[in-house]
Amino acid sequence: MKTNQDVYTTVEFDQWAGREELLPEERFLISKYLATGGSTLEAGTGGGRIILACAAMGFQRLSAFDFVPGFVEAARRRDTAKAVDFRVGDARRLEYADGAFDQIIYLQQILSLLESAEDRQQALREAARIVRPGGVALFSFLGYEARLRGRSSAMMLRYLRLLRAISGAKRSPQTLPWLNLGGKWNYGALLDRGPYVYWYRIPEVHEFLSSAGFEITAAGVGHEVARGRIHESCAALAGSGAAGTIYVACRRR
């Protein structure tokens, strides 16, 4: 497998196409920050888990896209009420008009799945383009601080750092191969084989989103957000010492 699209088309397809129900942290953010009457887009919808839950919560004017055609087909089959406009799309090159949406949902870490910094920045610029000024955006990111704290993951990071030093590979220490694929250990990770995902540091999330015109209104990590605990900024979150998947609510300037 050469790309993350290959991963989701094959070994990870069944898991993501068949997922149901919102995570507690997702439900908290959607209920607190999004309006049921606003036009809403979900990026990286997979099998439609999040956006179809929004429809069940009374949201209207719903759209969603994914770069895996099979996911879009699965989502359309599940959408028996035809409540959502599902499309195949690339987060880096979206076909929606400028300011087309009141609110956008990027809650399945899709900005961690783009391997190059240029692609991640382009996808974020597209997100900023399609949400109206003053509109709301929800993002989640794989959190690098959590990788540093886990004993086994920290050992793997040290191993990869040594391997890359020996091989001369110039990858960021935050760019990591998949450790598990299809519920099994990925032995290719021991050889530092791609595809890769990018793990964000908390202060970096602030800089990244601000650069595209987003103003952060709340930030937290998964296990805390699930309990309704959230911070007013990434700086406050970083200062709390919490680690995990990073969740952020923003307003488009």
C-alpha positions, 0 to 999 in steps of 0.5 A: 500500500502506497497511500492512505487512500489505499489503506482505507480502500482495503484493510481499513475499509470494513471498520470505517464503512460500518462504524456507527454512533457518535463518540461522546466527545463528538456529541459534546462538540456538535451539540455545544457549537453547531446549529441545527439550522445551519448548512453543514459539511463533514469532511472525510465522512467514511461510512457517514457515521457523524453526518447521519448522526447529525441528521438524526439530531435534527440538522438540515442542509447536510453535505459530506465528502470522502476520497474513497468512493466505496465509503461514499457508496456505503454512506448513501446506502445507509442514508435511507431518508436521503438527508445528506448530499454525499460526494467523492472529493479531495480535501485539497481541491474541493468543488464547493463555492466560497463560503458555501457552509455555515459550519464544517466538521473535520472530526475524523483526523483527516488533516493527519492523513495527508502526508506532506505539509504542503497538502495539509496546508492546502486542505486547511486553506480549502476548509477556510475557503468553503466556510463563511466568515463567522462560521464555525469549524470543528477539527480533530488531530492526532496528538503527538504528546500522547505518543511521547507518554505511552511506554510502547509508543515512546520506544517506537519513536526512539527506534524510528529516530535511530533508524532514520538517522542511520538511513538518512531519511529526512522525515519529521519525528511526527510523521509516523507509519501506521502501527496497526492495519486492519486490527493487526500489527503492521510489521512494515513499521519496523522498516519505516515503510509508508504510508504515514500519518502526521501527529500534531503538537498542541501549540502547533495546532494553534499556529496551523489553524490561525495561519488559515484565518481560524480563531480558536474558541475552545480546545481539549483532548478526547477523554476530557472533552467526552466529560464536558471539560474543555479549555479556552485555547490551545495554550491553556490546553498545553498548560494543563498537561493533558494529552490525547486526540486534540479537539478544537472548535473555531470561528472563521475570521 
